[in-house]
């Protein structure tokens, strides 16, 4: 035991050799500096904000309560605001579905029986007759098609 204590004290003495008095109390490591990731965080979420989960994969209903589609994607513009939603309409289990872009302000989130729903002032027929889009996986963008 005496050897272990002596060895530890000797090692500490070698580590302190040539350092200024009191240097053992501080670290020679630099103080952490704030990174961009640390300065780009929020301390609170705006109270008017909603999670994207309230929108993505949610059914879209017409004003009469009929299901007319489902939100498949949200389109974020260069100014970093959500501009549009891609709504899938028609088809069955992903077959022959049509994807249309609708302005985000055309969808109104409402609550019914404790569940969130998206209401749109359109019919399934209007969405089916709208221009369609296809997702280009290689470029990760929606293109006319």
N, C-alpha and C positions, 0 to 999 in steps of 0.2 A: 504494500500500500504506500509505503514511504517513497518507493521508486516512482510510482505513478504520479504522486503529488509533485515530486522533484522534477520529473519530466515535463509535466504540464507547466510548472512555474518557469522552467528553463525555456520552453517554447514561447511562452508569453514574453519573456525577457528578450528573446531574439526578435520577436515581432515588433517590440517597442524600440529596439536599437535604432538610434538615429532619428527618432521622431521627437517632436517638441513635447514639452510637458503637457499633460492633459490630452494628448492625441489619442490615447487608448479609449477615451470616453466617447469620441465621435467616430463616425465611419468615414473612410476615404472615398466612399461611393458618392457620386453626385446626387443632389436632391432630385426627386422625380419632377419632370417638366410636363406640363399639360400637353397632351397630344391633340391633334385635330378631332379625333373621335371623342375626346373628353369635352371639348369646347362646342361640339355639335350635338349636344343632348339637351333634352328639355327637363326642367324640374317639375313641370306639371303639364297635363294634357288639357287643351282648351275645353271648356265645359260644353261648347256647342258641337264638338267633334263626335263622330260615330265610328265605330270599328268597320273595316271593310267587310268583316264577316256578316254584317247586317245587309250587305249588298251581294257579295259573291255567292253564286250557286243558289240564289233565292228565286223563288217563283215570282213571275210578274203577272198581275191580274188587270183586267179591264175594269172600268168603273162599275160594271154590273156584278163583279166578283168572279168572272170566268177566267181561268188560267189561260194566258196567251203566250207564255214563254218562260225563259229562265235566264238570269244574268250569268254569262259565261266569263266575262272579263271586264275590266275597267281600263279605260284609256286615259293615260296621264300625259298632258301636254308639256311643251317645253317650259312653261312657267310653273310646272310642278303641281298643277291643279287637275283634278279629275274632270275631263271634258265630256266623255261619252261612256256608254255601257254597250258591250256587245251582248245582244240578246239572242238566244237560240229559240227558234220557233219551228213548229211542225216536226215531222219525223217521229220515229219510235226507237228508243234506246240508242240514240246517236246516229241512226240511219236516216238519210234524207233530211237531216236538219238543215235549216237555213240560218245563217248568222247575219244579223242586221245591227247597224250602229244607231243608237238613239242618244240624243243629248241627255246628259246626266240630270238636267233639271226637268226632263219629261217624266222622270220616275219620282213618285212621292212616297216616302216611307210612312206607313201608318201602322197602328197597332190594332189588332183584332183578337179578342179572346186571349190576351196576354202574349200573343206572338206577333212579330214584325212581318209586314207584307209590303210589297212594292206595288203601287197602283199606277197605271198609265192610261191616259186618255186616248186609247187606240183599241183596235180589234185585232184578232189573230189574222184576219184577212188583210188588213192594212199592213201588218208586219210581213206577211208572206209576199205581198206585192212590192215591198221596199227593195232597194238595191242590196245585194248580198255581198258578204266578205268571206275570205278564206284566210286561215292563219298559215303564214309561211314560217315553219319551224327553223329553217336555216338562218333567217334574218330576225326572227322573233318579232314579226310585225304582222298586222292585218292588212290584206291587200284586197282591192276590188275584185270581185269574181263571182 
